[in-house]
Amino acid sequence: MRTLCDVCESAAAILFCAADEAALCRACDEKVHMCNKLASRHVRVGIAKPNEVPRCDICENSPAFFYCEVDGSSLCLQCDMMVHVGGK
């Protein structure tokens, strides 16, 4: 199963932007992130095939979107919020 772009909702997403919490195809990534200097600084990562996505080290169920170098852990969005923001 492929992930659709959150912007155009038709093309396959190839990148994920954590700042925007959005999966993007190449064309939409260029439109969104090349429009201004601030947006162009967003870190985007490639989206792996579903069977290659690592699982969260805490809940062991959700796909991991973040890697914490301090903790040495791969984390999903929910667990990252609980660990690094204290669930607030």
Phi and psi in degrees as a GROMACS rama.xvg file:
@    title "Ramachandran Plot"
@    xaxis  label "Phi"
@    yaxis  label "Psi"
@TYPE xy
-95.3793  155.734  ARG-2
-93.2637  127.908  THR-3
-83.9145  150.281  LEU-4
-61.1675  132.498  CYS-5
-72.5872  -16.4206  ASP-6
-89.8904  -60.4832  VAL-7
-87.4056  -18.4819  CYS-8
57.6355  24.8986  GLU-9
-133.818  -37.4428  SER-10
-87.9829  156.549  ALA-11
-70.4311  132.713  ALA-12
-76.4127  139.527  ALA-13
-121.606  -11.6967  ILE-14
-132.777  153.114  LEU-15
-124.453  130.581  PHE-16
-107.723  112.813  CYS-17
-66.8871  -36.1626  ALA-18
-62.2121  -38.4409  ALA-19
-94.2543  -8.5112  ASP-20
50.1892  49.7585  GLU-21
-138.07  141.328  ALA-22
-94.082  134.358  ALA-23
-134.191  144.809  LEU-24
-80.7073  169.296  CYS-25
-59.5578  -45.2977  ARG-26
-63.4229  -44.8139  ALA-27
-70.5657  -34.8387  CYS-28
-59.4983  -44.3896  ASP-29
-63.8263  -42.7972  GLU-30
-63.5958  -45.9504  LYS-31
-72.7714  -44.1647  VAL-32
-95.9777  -8.40408  HIS-33
-102.717  5.80947  MET-34
-77.8194  -25.2814  CYS-35
-155.491  165.049  ASN-36
-63.6641  -39.2214  LYS-37
-65.6176  -48.0425  LEU-38
-64.1763  -31.841  ALA-39
-68.1786  -14.8535  SER-40
-85.6199  -10.6047  ARG-41
-59.1485  134.769  HIS-42
-82.5934  126.525  VAL-43
-119.641  144.934  ARG-44
-123.799  150.592  VAL-45
-66.4633  146.887  GLY-46
-92.7749  125.843  ILE-47
-80.6756  163.398  ALA-48
-63.8195  146.396  LYS-49
-50.2302  -36.4699  PRO-50
-78.7926  -5.52263  ASN-51
-105.34  -4.4817  GLU-52
-74.3057  124.774  VAL-53
-68.8681  152.576  PRO-54
-91.8878  154.122  ARG-55
-59.9021  133.399  CYS-56
-71.3642  -18.1678  ASP-57
-92.0431  -60.1434  ILE-58
-84.1175  -18.2351  CYS-59
57.1627  20.1475  GLU-60
-123.748  -51.13  ASN-61
-79.7914  153.974  SER-62
-65.5538  141.087  PRO-63
-82.2837  130.012  ALA-64
-107.386  -20.2298  PHE-65
-128.821  150.238  PHE-66
-122.303  123.348  TYR-67
-94.9246  114.234  CYS-68
-68.1263  -33.1629  GLU-69
-65.6388  -46.954  VAL-70
-86.945  -17.1747  ASP-71
66.2104  35.6815  GLY-72
-126.454  144.813  SER-73
-93.4038  132.093  SER-74
-132.198  145.062  LEU-75
-81.2256  170.746  CYS-76
-60.1212  -45.0636  LEU-77
-64.0597  -46.8364  GLN-78
-68.9082  -35.1128  CYS-79
-60.2561  -42.269  ASP-80
-63.9076  -42.1543  MET-81
-65.8195  -42.6209  MET-82
-76.7461  -45.0678  VAL-83
-98.5333  -15.1611  HIS-84
-118.233  -6.1557  VAL-85
76.2938  20.9418  GLY-86
74.0613  10.1756  GLY-87
